[in-house]
Amino acid sequence: MRRATHSVNEVRYAAVWEDADILCEALAPVATGERLLSIASAGDNVLALLTLNPREIVAVDHNPAQLACLALRIAAFRHLDHESLLTFLGAGGSATSASPGGPAAPSAGIHRLTTYAALRHALPDADCAFWDAHPEQIRRGILHAGRFERYLATFRRRVLPCIHSRRTVEALLHPREPAAREQFYHTVWNTPRWRLLFRLFFSRGMMARTGRSPAHFRHAPGAVALPLLARTRRALTELDPSTNPYLGFILNGAYPRHALPRSLRPEHHATICTRLDRVTLRPGDITSSPGTFRGFNLSDLFEYLSPEAHAHTYAALAAQALPGARLVYWNLLAGRACPPSLWPLIRPLTETAAALHRRDRAWFYGTLHVDERVGPADPI
């Protein structure tokens, strides 16, 4: 792990909310033995990409607090066994909380603080300073430390109980065949109160005030809650709620042990641990990393940009893309794709993206893009 020093900021996302399995499938054809460029975010998907055996992953974020999240994850992977790692992060299981979505069990919180004290020596000074200043976030588990995760916790603890009982929530997560899931949704889950409170809580105003930055909605046209409600119906019927780690986290405050995100699954633990030195952390803009890359994990970066900034940023990244490279990114509300000026150099893999998106368990995104660089390697 290599990184320059920096100042600190707020953790906006303490977990990554893009499906790592979909990301890895999209980049698997180009990743082995190659350099990848990734938005760091909280670090989960950077670590998941190590399962593809790349030569290097350059993880970039303009928010140094997000890099602190990744740095602490790397230290935890390096020094903890799998079970201890899950407990330290607050990932799931009885050690994580006293009750679903409730406060951290006192013994688990004390254990996390003790574990952090043992991990401090493995962190850069700036990250020690950040986490030393936030012991409560360590105590609760760093997966719960973000602004967005606190927003979801408010929904889980204060809104959801006004809609459905704990028994009904547990029933939703029970394995069913598709037809039975559809029936359960229409006869039990999809009540008028569910639709009303969902639309209120996940409205543009509420999300901008307490969940995401208002800047994240600057270029998003139209309503916010209604498309999210329609996509949530798909997640509860067409997809299988019982195997969805992201849904489990939202509803229970913990990942199901049988449905962990890719980076936290026991079968990947040793592989990730042996490849941690391949991750390079860089503060700054995504276009500031030198060199060329064979794969790009861009999260939903373009959604936050104006059309002009989107075109400029995409062109800069395309200039760093080797022939055959893949750029993977999501759209939540604002439609962003390859700018027309770059069509001679970029080929959208539309069928590949659509097939992956149909299985995407991070259901709230409207579109997944997988673009391929087909032009020459000369600068654009």
N, C-alpha and C positions, 0 to 999 in steps of 0.2 A: 504494500500500500504506500503510494507516494503522493505527496500533496504539499502545496505551498501554504503558509500561514494566512489567516484571514480574520475578519471580524465576524460576529455572530448575529443571528436573526431569529425569527420565530419559526418553529416547526409547523408547516402548513399541512403536510401529509406525513403521518407516522407509519403508514403502511402504503403499499402500492396498489392502486385500484385498476390495473389492467391485467388481464388474464395471462400469466406467465407461460402457460402451456401453448396458447395461441401464438404469442410472441416467438417462442422458441421454435415452433413448427414453421413459422414464416421465415425465420432466419437460418434454420438448420441447413439448407442447401448451400449456404455461402459462408458459414461461420467457422468451420473447423480449421485451425491453424492460421486464422486471419485476425486482423484488427477490427474491433467493433467500437462504435461510438454510441453512447447511451445517455439519455437524461438520467441523472442519479436518483432524483426523488428521494424516497426513504431507503432505497437500496435493494429491495427484495428482488426486483427483476434483473438488476445488474448481477446479483449472485446466481439467479436462475440461469442466466446466459452462460455462466461458467460450465454448466452441464454440457454445452455444445463443444467444449474443448477449443476455445479460441486462443490465439497467441496473446492477445491483450484486449482488455476492455477499458476504454477511456470513459469514465463516468463524470459528467459535467453538470453543474447546477449553479445558477446565479445566486441562490440562497444558501449561505454557508451552514445554516442550521440543518438543511437537508443532507449536506455532506457529513455533518456530525452524526446524523442517524446512520449513514452507511458505514462510517468509520467505527462506530460502536458495534454494529452488526459484525463487521469483519473481525474485530477483537473477540467478540463472543464466539463466533464460529471457530476461531483459531484456538481458543482455550477451554471451551466447554464441550461436554458430550451432548448428544442430541436431546436427551430429556432435560438436562439442565438448561440448554439453550432455549427450549420452548418455555420453560418456567420463567427464565430471566426476561424474555421478550414480552411475556404476557399473552402467549399465543393460544392457550386453550388448556382444558383439563381442570380438574378439581383444585389444583394448586393455584390457579390463576385468580379466582374470585370467590367470594363467599356465596354468591348467587349469580345466576345469569344476568349479565349487565350491571351487577352491583359493585360495590367498592371492593378493592383488593383485600383478600384475607390478610390479617396482620402478619402472620408468620411468613407468608409469601413475600410481602413487602419488605420485611426485615432481611429475608434471604436475598432479595434482589440487591438491596443496598450493600450487603456484604459481598456479593458477587461482583458488583461494580467496583468496589474498593480493590478487589484483586485484579480487575481488568484495566485499571487506570494506567498502569505502566506501559500498556500496549497502544495507547492513544497518543496522537500528536498533542502538543500543549494546548492549542486552541480548542480542541475537542474536550480535553479535560476541563478547561475553564467553562465551556458551555454546560457540560453535564454536571459539574460540581455546583453550578448555579441553579440546577433544576432537579434536586433530589426527589421531589414528589413525583416527577415524571418517571424517574428510575423506579421508585417504589411501586407505582401502579403497573409498570411494564411499559417499555418505550413504544410498543405498538399502539398505545392509547394516548400518546403524548401530543398528537397533532390537532390543529384547529378543526380539520374536517372530521377526525375521529370523535372529538368532543361533540360536534354537531350531531353525528350519528348516535352517540350515546344519549343525547337529549331525546332524540326520537325514540330510542329503545326504552328508556326509563320513564318518560313522561307522556309521550303521545301514544305509543303502541298499546300500553295497558288500557287506554281509553277506548281502544278499538276492539281488541281481542284479548281473551284470557290467555294465561300462560299455557294452558292445556291446548288451546287452539293453535298457538304458535308452534308448539311441539308437534301437533298433528300435521301442520303444513310441511314440516321437515321430515315426515315419515315417508319411506320409499313407496312409490306408487307407479303404476303404469300410466302412460300419457292420458288415456281416456279418464282414468280415475282422478288424475291431477286436475283436468279440465272441470270435472264435476265438482270436486272439492272447492275449486276457485269460485265457481258460479253459485254454489249453494251455501257455502260457509264463509269464505274469505271476502268476497267482493261485495261488502255491505255499503250502504250509503255513507255510513260514518267513515269507513276506510277511504272511500273516494274523496270525501270532503276534507278530512284531516290530512290526507296525503297531499292534496292540492294546496292546502294552506302551508304546510310545513316545508314542502319542496318547491315553493313559489320562488320566483326570481328575487323578490325583496328579502325573504327569510334567508335564503341561501347566501345572498350577498352580504347580509348583516352578520351571520353567525357561522356559515359553513365554508364558503370560498371567498376569495377576494372579489370585490365589485368589478375589478378590471377583467375578471374572467368572463363576464357577461357583456362586455362592451360591444362585442361584435356578433353576439348571438341574437338573431331575429326572433320575434314572436314569443309565444308562451314557453315557459320552462316546465311547469309541473305536468301538463297534459301529455307531452311526448314521453316524459319519464314514467308516467302512470301506465301508458300503453306498453312500454318496454318492460315494465315490471310484471305486467300480466304475462308476457311471453316467458319471463324468467321463472314464473310460478307454474306454468303449464307446459310449454314446449320443452324447456330445460328441466332438469331434475333438481328440485330444491335440496334433496337429501345429500347430494354430492357437491354442492356449491359452497366453496370455502368463503366467498365474499358475502353471500347471503347469510351464512351461518354467523359470520362476524357481526353483521349489522343487527341481526335478530337476537343473538345471544351474547355478544361481546367477546366471543372467542371462536377460534376456528374449530370445526369438528375434527376430532383426532383421525377419523377415517377419510377426511377430505381436506388435507392441508394444502396450502399453496406450494408450488413446485420447489421453491428454495428451502422449505421447511420439512419436506418429506424425508423420512429416515433413509430411503434408498439413495438419496442424493447427497447425504451429509458428508460422507468421507470424500467424495469427488470434489465437492465445493471447497472443503477444507484444504485439499492438496493444491488448489489452483488460486488461492487468495492473492498470492503475489502477482498475479496477472492483472489485477485491478489497479488502475491509476486514477486518482481523484483530482479533479481540476475545478477550481472556482471560476465563474465567469459565464460568458455567453456560449451557447452550443457551437457556434461557428468559430470559436477562438482556439480550438484544439488543432495543433499542427499535424501535417501528414495526411495520408489517404486511408480509406476504410472500405471494408467489404460489406459491412452491415451497419444499419442505423436503427436504434430504438428511440423514437422521437415522442413517445407518449401522445398527448393531445396538444403539443406545443403550438401548432399553427393556429389553433382555435383562439389563442389569446392575442393574435397579431392582426393588425389592419391588413387589408388586401395588399397594400404596397409593401409592408414589412414582411408579410408572408412570402411574396414573390422574391424579395431580396434574400431572405433567409434560405428559402428552398434552393435558389440558384447557388448560394455559397456552399451549401451542403452537397449539392450535386457536383460541384467542382472538386470536392474531396472524395467523391465516390469512384471507385475503380470500376472498370467494365464488368458488368454482371452483378454489381452490388445491389443490395435491396434496402429500401427505406420503408420502415413500418411505422404507421402512426394512426391515431384514432381521431374521429370527430364526435364531440358530444352534442353540440347544438349548432355551431357555426360550420357550414360546409367549406372544407378546405381540401384541395387536391393539387396535383401538379399544375403549375401555371402553364397556360398555353404556349408561352414563349419557349418552354423547355420540352415540348412534346417531341421534337426530333431526337432528344437525348434520353428521354424517360419513357418507359413502357409500363402503364398500369397493368398489374396482374389481376385483372378484375375477377376472374373466376376463382382464382386461388383465394383472394381476399374474401369474397362472398362465402365460399365454403367454410373458411375459418370463422368468419363472423357468425355464421349460423350456430356454431358450437361455443361461442364466446360466453363464458360464465360471468364476465363483467358486463352485464346486460344493458347497462344504462347508456352505453355509447351507441350512437346512431349508425356510424359507418366505421369500417376498418379499411385502411389502404395498405396495399403492398405494391410498391413501385420498384421497377428494375432499371438500372442504368445500362443503356444499350449503346450510347455514343462513345466517342474516343475518350481517352484518359487525359487529353489536353485540358488546361483550365478553360472554364466557360467565360 
